[in-house]
Amino acid sequence: MIVNNLDLGQFSLNQGPTGGQNVSTVSVEGFGDIPYSRGKRSAVRSTTVNVQAPFAIGGAAAGSRQAVRYAVQQLVEMALNADQQPVYIQWESGHGNIVANPYDGWYVLNEVTPLDWRFNTFVPCQFTATRIGVTPPKRVALAYAGGALATNFSGTPKNLLAFPIGATVLDFGVYGGNRAAAQGTVSTQTPQAAPCPFVESGTLANWFRGDVEVYDTINTGSNPVPSSGGTFINANWVQVFSPDHDFVGDCVITNGLHLMLISAGSAVLLYLWSTGLATANWQQWTSLDYLSTQGNASTVKGYGLSRVGAEETSIGLTFSESSGKILKAFLRLGRGRYDVRVDVNPQSQAESAVWGMFRLSILVGTSKIIYNSGKVSDQPLNEQNNTPQADYGYAAGFIASASFPFIYGFLYQNQPTGNQPYNPGSGQSYIAIGDSLSLAQYGVRSYGFFAIPYGVSGQFSTANLQGEAENGTKTGGAVSQANASASNGNEVKVPSTTAAGWKVDTIISSKVHPGTYTMWVRVKVTSTASALVQTQLQLWDSTSSSSVGTLNLASNSSGTFNGAPWAVGTSYSWIPVGDFVLNGTDTYDCLVQGITNAAQTDWFFDEVALLPKTLTTDVRGPQDIWQQFMYDRSVKLIRQ
């Protein structure tokens, strides 16, 4: 018998299911009782099942006593958990063999009772299930309930549903895409219908892939998160089907895009299914912990699953730091989601530090660029200008390296007080939420965090989202020079009186994922006295030999971008060229050049950033992720 993806061995049916009508009677005076049917009874099968373990489980050999115990434990957990219902039962299948039975279909598990634990190769169990649906083409849909969260950001929330691997989505909304997950491609869509109908994959195993799954590592030291070979899970982990599971090792929660490793005595370790690597693998990118107002780091002291479901799993964590301050956090991960929801709940004190209450410690390096929808900063340069925005509540960052092809950050329900996010500066390998608005002891506030893959191995990556001016092609009088306070210790100088026509080309020259990007250039001048146009910042499409966008500058130029002021000054500042929609086929060049007039003062150019807001192929840009985060709903697979 196979229940969902749980192979319990093969056996022959010898009884059930029941069938019949619910019968009532009406008494007629002087005649007697007249029976009549009130409708069919539920089809119930109650039988004894000898649960086996035809495959290895948790490091225990196939058919062994320990493997059988794991299998029975999983079946009982499945029966105890309403979020695992209904289940799909293949009655005569097992041992990897599929044998069709006319009563295969969707059931609710009424009872699983182990009857005798003394046998070595099987455990007889009383097994009762009620049939609620047949095999395809029986109609299926995703039912959802919820709505947009209240916010003071102006951006529009969007409801994004994710479907099982290989599903055919029938409700063609205007927003969605296919996300590459560890078990296959997850289709996403903004529904128009409620419930949202779809057709299940013709491969039955796909019905139980791409969902949210929980595992017990048994021993994380012996059974680590796999990071090579394109492997989804460690073969020695045991899948968990109920919040009541008694963990032997550590807890793993994954939806095939994210993986969280939760263990007492450690921060939460976070992994991303990193498709920008040569071979897609789990790539550890950060740890999550509570950073108290006193500035003390913390570890998880205890945790408990609240929900274990295919559509969403949630877990409560208790963090404690060295001075005894405690914070509770409640994490939720949904099917097909790049965002993880976090409700924070301080237990020992009000929290109001400038860095906020939790942080992402980037374990593989230091962020190069941190940005939101209207501001950007270079973390190693100690820039502190990521002020809150009015439109979209995300803060993003990346390491400018092909070895780390991903973008990460925070999500805010409301505008933070302070920073969006907090930049701790040079030498620090973390970014923090940055909301200094006091949260009272026992108060609750909602945030989120995310990580998304960025890049195509051998073509482009996050390394191509930032470029050093001195690495560009310089002509017409532009020269490189050392500057210890500039990015990478160098800059480009265009001396005063240099004739128009100078150029620094291909500071960035790359293909990109299709989407909306903002181009920024870090600039300063010696004097802001002149109003003559001298410099042009340009995004150039070298494939079509056409300009995508430009910004012409005098040495006293100023303006606003996304509601925030900018100005050319005598100290370095980031100048926004604009937002541009880029395709996924052309090569784009970021350049600066002299136009119209000779340089009226010394111009200095440090670096350029080309920062994604939306990524249209599978709606996974930072702005997209925030819009999805802001529509909170529960989802349930139903049979129609």
Sequence and secondary structure as in RCSB ss.txt:
>XXXX:A:sequence
MIVNNLDLGQFSLNQGPTGGQNVSTVSVEGFGDIPYSRGKRSAVRSTTVNVQAPFAIGGAAAGSRQAVRYAVQQL
VEMALNADQQPVYIQWESGHGNIVANPYDGWYVLNEVTPLDWRFNTFVPCQFTATRIGVTPPKRVALAYAGGALA
TNFSGTPKNLLAFPIGATVLDFGVYGGNRAAAQGTVSTQTPQAAPCPFVESGTLANWFRGDVEVYDTINTGSNPV
PSSGGTFINANWVQVFSPDHDFVGDCVITNGLHLMLISAGSAVLLYLWSTGLATANWQQWTSLDYLSTQGNASTV
KGYGLSRVGAEETSIGLTFSESSGKILKAFLRLGRGRYDVRVDVNPQSQAESAVWGMFRLSILVGTSKIIYNSGK
VSDQPLNEQNNTPQADYGYAAGFIASASFPFIYGFLYQNQPTGNQPYNPGSGQSYIAIGDSLSLAQYGVRSYGFF
AIPYGVSGQFSTANLQGEAENGTKTGGAVSQANASASNGNEVKVPSTTAAGWKVDTIISSKVHPGTYTMWVRVKV
TSTASALVQTQLQLWDSTSSSSVGTLNLASNSSGTFNGAPWAVGTSYSWIPVGDFVLNGTDTYDCLVQGITNAAQ
TDWFFDEVALLPKTLTTDVRGPQDIWQQFMYDRSVKLIRQ
>XXXX:A:secstr
 EETTEE       S     EEEEEEEETTTEEEEEEEEE   EEEEEEEE   S BTTB TT HHHHHHHHHHH
HHHHH GGG SEEEETT BTTB    TT EEEEEEEEEE     SS EEEEEEEEEEE STTS EEEEEEEEE  
 SS S     EE  TT EE S  SSEEEEEETTEEEEEE  SSSSEEEE  SSGGGGGSSS EEEE S TTTS  
  STT SS TT EEE STT   SS EEEE SSEEEEE TTS EEEEEEETTSSS EEEEEEEEEE  TT   EEE
EEEEEEEE SSEEEEEEEEEETT  EEEEEEEEETT SEEEEEEEESSS B  TT SEEEEETTS  SEEE SS 
EEEGGGT       SS  EEEEE SSTTS EEEEEEESS  SB SSB   TT  EEE  B S B TT  EEEEEE
EEE EETTTEEGGGGEEEGGGSEEETT EEEE TTSGGGEEEEE TT  TT EEEEEEEE   SEEEEEEEEEEE
S     SEEEEEEEEETTTTEEEEEEEEETT EEEETTEEEE  SS EEEEEEEEEE SSS EEEEEEE SS  S
S EEEEEEEEEEEEETTTT SHHHHHHHHTEEEEEEEEE 
